[in-house]
Amino acid sequence: MSESKSLASSRPGKNPPLLPGNYYHFYNRGVNRQLIFLHKDNWRFFLQRMRQYFIPEIIIILAYCLMPNHYHLLVYLRGEDVGNKVMQPFGTSYVKAVNRQQKRVGPLYQGPFKARHVDSDVYLAHLTRYIHLNPVRARLVDHPADWPYSSYSDYIGTRNGTLPQTEFILSQFASQADYRDFVEGDNDPLDITFKQRLASYAVFD
C-alpha cells in the first residue's frame, strides 16, 4: 500500500483527503472529554447506526472500539465523499438521538471527526492492536475480550459478528490464535516511526 502525494501533503491538524481505495483511522471524543455514551442503551444504538450508515459499497469497517468518551474506527473506503455522505449524517443522527433521550441540547463531540491515513499493512495491523487494547489501557477491563463494545471478540473467534470485516487483517497471521498472541503479548516489535504515530493518539485514551 503506498501513500499518494495528495494524502502526504495534507496539513497537520486537518483531515487528509478521503479517497476510495485507502484505509483510514476515524476517531472523535466528547466535548470537554465528557461521556458520549450517557445511557446503557446508547452503546448498542451507536452500533446500530453504524450498520445503517456504513454501507459496504461505500465504506468497510475493519475494526472498532467504543470507549466511554471517545471512539476509534478503522475503515476502508470504496466510495467518494465519505465525510459528507457517511460520517456527517452518522454523527448528527447519533447526537440528535442522544440529546432527545437525555433532554439535553448542544454538541456532544468536541468537533468534527478526525481522520488519519493508514499507509502500510504493518501499520494497519498494529493499529488494530492499539484499538483493541484501548479498554485495557483505560483499566476498564483486564482482558480485551471482556470489553463488549469492540471488534476484538470477532477477531479471536469468540463472537461471530458481521459488523467488522476481519479477513484482511487476519490474513497477515497464521491463525486467530496468532492474532490473539500479537495483541495480548507483552512484546510489540513495532518500528519507532509507527510507535510515534500511535503515541500521538494518546490524548484520546
N, C-alpha and C positions, 0 to 999 in steps of 0.2 A: 504494500500500500504506500503510495507516495503523496507528499503534500504538494498541492497545487500552488502556483505563485500567488493567486488571489487570496488563498487561505493564509499563506505565510505572511502576507503583508498587512493583515488586519491589525488595527491599532490596539495596544493594551487597554483593557477595560471595556472594549467594545466587542460584541459578538462577531465571530467571523462570518463570512457568507455561508448560508446553509444550503449546500449543494447536493443534489442527488448523487448517489454512489459513494458517499462519505459517512464515516462514523463520528458521532458527537457525544459528549457528556453534557447533559442538560441538568441544571440544578437551580434551586431557589431556597430562600429562607424567609421565615416570618418577620414582619416588621418589628424592629427593636429586639430581634431574636426571640420573639414570643411564639407561642404554640401556633401551629397551623391545623392541628387536629384537636378540636375543642370538645369532642364527644366521641365515645367509643364507636358510634356509627360512622363517623367521618372517615375513618381509615378505609373501610370497605367501600364507601361511596366514592372516595378518590380513585380506588382501583376500578370501580365500575365505570367511572368517567374515562379512565384511561382506555378501557375496552371500547368505549363508544367513539372516542376521538382519534385514537391511534389506529387508524385503518392500515392493514398490512400493505395495501397497494401504494401507500404514501410514506409510512414510517413503521419501522420494525423495532420492537423493544427487545434488546439483548439481555439487559439486567436492570434491576431497580432496587431501591431501598427507601422506604418512607421512615422518617425519623420524627420525633415529636415537634421539632420546629424547622425542619427542612426536608428536602427530598433529593435523591440522585436518580437519574435515568441515563442509561447507556443505550443509544439508538443508532440505527442505520437508516439513512434517508433514501427513499425511492422517488419521491415526488418533489415538486417545486413549491416554494413559498410556504414552507412548513411553519414558520413563525406566525404568519397571518392565518393560515388555513387550519392549523392544529393547535399550536401552543397558546395563542391568544384566546381563542374561544374555549379551549380546555380550562385554562386558568380562570377566566371570567366565570364560566359555569360553576366551577367549584366554589369560588369566593362568594358568589351570589347565593348559592345554596346554604353555605355555612352561615352567612350573615342573616339569612332568613330564619334559619333554625335557631340561631343564638340571639336573635333580635338585636343585632349589632349593625353598625354602619362603619364605613371606611375601609381602607385597604387591609388585606391580610398578609400579603407579601411585602418585602422591603422594596421591591421594584420588579421590573420585567425579569423573566427567567434569564439565566446566564448559560452560555454555550461555549464549549471548547472542542476544537477539532482533535480527533484521535488519529494520529498519523502513522501508526505502526501496529502490527499484530502483537508484538511483545507488550507494548504499552496497553493495548486493548485488554489482554489477559490480566495484567496487573491492576488495571483499573477495576475490573470486576472483583478482584480480591479486596481492593480498597473499599469498594461499595459494600460488599457483603460483610466486611468486618466493622462497619460503622457502629452497629449496636453494641458490639463487644467493647470497642474503644470508649464508647459512651457509658459503659458499665450498666447497660440496661439488661443484658443477659451475659451468661458465662460462655455460651456457645452460639455461633452464628445461626445454627439451625433452629435455635429456640425462639428466634425473632420471626413472627409470622408475616411481617409486612416487608419481606424482601424476597428476591428470586432465588436465594441460596438453596432452599429445600428442593427446588426444581432442578438445580444443577447437580445435587448429590443423589437424586433419585428417591428422596423420601416424600416427595409430593409430585404429582403428575399434572402440573398446571399448564395452561395453554396461553398465558399472557406473555411470558418471555420465550423467545426462540433461542435455545441454548446450544444448538448444534454446532455453530461456527466456533464458539469458544471451546467447547468440549472436544472438538476435532484436533485441538492442539495438545491434548492429553491422551494417554493410553486408555484411561477409563475414568468413570466418575469418581472412583476411589482416589485416583491420582490427583484429580482436581481438588478433592477434599483435602488431601495432604498438602497441596500447594497453598490453599487458603489458610488452613489451620496450623501449618508448620511454623516453627519459630524462625527459620531462615528464609529470607526473601532476597535472593541474589539479583536484585533489580539494579540496573545501571544507575549511576548517580544522577544523570540527567533526568530520568524518569522519576526518581525519588524527589528531586527538587520540584518537579511539576505537581506531584501528589501532595507534597508538603504545602503547596500554595492553596490547597483546598481546606486546610485545617481550620480556617475561620468558620467553616460550615459544620464542623464536628462538635 
